[in-house]
């Protein structure tokens, strides 16, 4: 019985979200300050009702509505500032070790060239 209740209530959460999103212009769909309220309302509704009906959260049904919101409203949104990730460990290690290994070679080269210059003078 509670499963059916939760399914019906989550549909109401979704319907309320859709009604809030009707007030959002297409040009504003990717502006967090505009969409944060409807999005938070959806998430809060799904979470609170799961809690009231002793469901776990997140759950498959709630996630389905969250994914549906992204697919329907936010699929064209990209980050204004791209998120940078660390390079893979082997690349990072090579980037650290290469300059360290070059230092002794360059010091030796400078010393050798300066001794070579003194011998010619």
C-alpha positions as CSV (number, residue, x, y, z in Angstrom):
1,X,0.0,0.0,0.0
2,X,2.7,2.5,0.9
3,X,4.5,1.7,-2.4
4,X,1.4,2.7,-4.3
5,X,1.0,5.8,-2.1
6,X,4.6,6.8,-2.7
7,X,4.2,6.4,-6.4
8,X,1.1,8.6,-6.5
9,X,2.7,11.2,-4.2
10,X,5.8,11.4,-6.3
11,X,3.6,12.0,-9.4
12,X,2.1,15.0,-7.5
13,X,5.7,16.2,-6.7
14,X,6.5,16.0,-10.4
15,X,3.3,17.8,-11.4
16,X,4.0,20.6,-8.9
17,X,7.6,20.9,-10.3
18,X,6.2,21.1,-13.9
19,X,3.8,23.8,-12.9
20,X,6.6,25.8,-11.3
21,X,8.7,25.3,-14.4
22,X,6.0,26.8,-16.6
23,X,6.9,30.2,-15.1
24,X,10.5,29.8,-16.2
25,X,11.4,31.3,-19.6
26,X,13.4,29.1,-22.0
27,X,16.3,31.5,-21.8
28,X,16.4,31.1,-18.0
29,X,16.5,27.3,-17.9
30,X,20.2,27.2,-17.2
31,X,20.3,30.0,-14.6
32,X,20.6,28.4,-11.2
33,X,19.1,31.4,-9.3
34,X,15.9,31.0,-11.3
35,X,15.6,27.2,-11.4
36,X,16.9,26.4,-7.9
37,X,13.6,26.9,-6.2
38,X,11.5,24.6,-8.4
39,X,14.4,22.0,-8.5
40,X,14.8,22.2,-4.7
41,X,11.0,21.9,-4.2
42,X,11.0,18.7,-6.3
43,X,13.9,17.2,-4.4
44,X,12.5,18.2,-1.0
45,X,9.0,16.8,-1.9
46,X,10.5,13.5,-3.0
47,X,12.7,13.2,0.0
48,X,10.1,14.2,2.6
49,X,7.5,11.8,1.3
50,X,10.0,9.0,1.2
51,X,10.8,9.7,4.8
52,X,7.2,9.9,5.9
53,X,6.3,6.6,4.2
54,X,9.5,4.9,5.5
55,X,11.2,4.6,2.1
56,X,14.8,5.0,1.6
57,X,16.1,8.1,-0.1
58,X,17.4,8.4,-2.7
59,X,15.4,5.6,-4.3
60,X,14.8,4.5,-7.9
61,X,11.5,6.4,-8.3
62,X,12.9,9.6,-6.9
63,X,16.0,9.3,-9.1
64,X,13.8,8.7,-12.1
65,X,12.1,12.0,-11.5
66,X,15.4,13.9,-11.0
67,X,16.8,12.4,-14.2
68,X,13.5,13.2,-16.0
69,X,13.8,16.8,-14.9
70,X,17.4,17.0,-16.3
71,X,16.4,15.4,-19.5
72,X,13.3,17.5,-20.1
73,X,14.5,20.9,-18.9
74,X,18.3,21.1,-18.4
75,X,19.8,18.9,-21.2
76,X,21.2,21.9,-23.0
77,X,22.9,23.4,-20.0
78,X,26.7,23.4,-19.8
79,X,29.0,24.7,-17.2
80,X,30.1,28.3,-17.9
81,X,33.4,27.5,-16.3
82,X,34.6,24.0,-17.1
83,X,35.6,21.8,-14.2
84,X,39.2,20.7,-14.4
85,X,40.2,17.3,-13.1
86,X,43.6,16.0,-12.1
87,X,45.4,14.1,-14.8
88,X,45.9,10.4,-14.4
89,X,48.4,9.4,-11.8
90,X,51.0,8.2,-14.3
91,X,50.9,11.5,-16.2
92,X,51.0,13.5,-13.0
93,X,54.0,11.4,-11.8
94,X,55.8,12.0,-15.2
95,X,55.1,15.7,-15.0
96,X,56.7,15.9,-11.5
97,X,59.7,13.6,-12.1
98,X,60.8,14.9,-15.5
99,X,61.8,18.4,-14.2
100,X,63.4,16.9,-11.1
101,X,65.5,14.6,-13.3
102,X,66.5,17.5,-15.6
103,X,68.0,19.6,-12.8
104,X,71.1,17.5,-12.1
105,X,71.7,17.2,-15.9
106,X,71.4,21.0,-16.4
107,X,73.6,21.7,-13.4
108,X,76.3,19.3,-14.8
109,X,76.0,20.9,-18.2
110,X,76.5,24.4,-16.8
111,X,79.5,23.4,-14.7
112,X,81.0,21.5,-17.6
113,X,80.5,24.5,-20.0
114,X,81.9,26.9,-17.4
115,X,85.0,24.7,-17.0
116,X,85.3,24.4,-20.7
117,X,85.2,28.2,-21.0
118,X,87.9,28.7,-18.4
119,X,90.3,26.3,-20.3
120,X,89.9,28.3,-23.5
121,X,90.6,31.7,-21.8
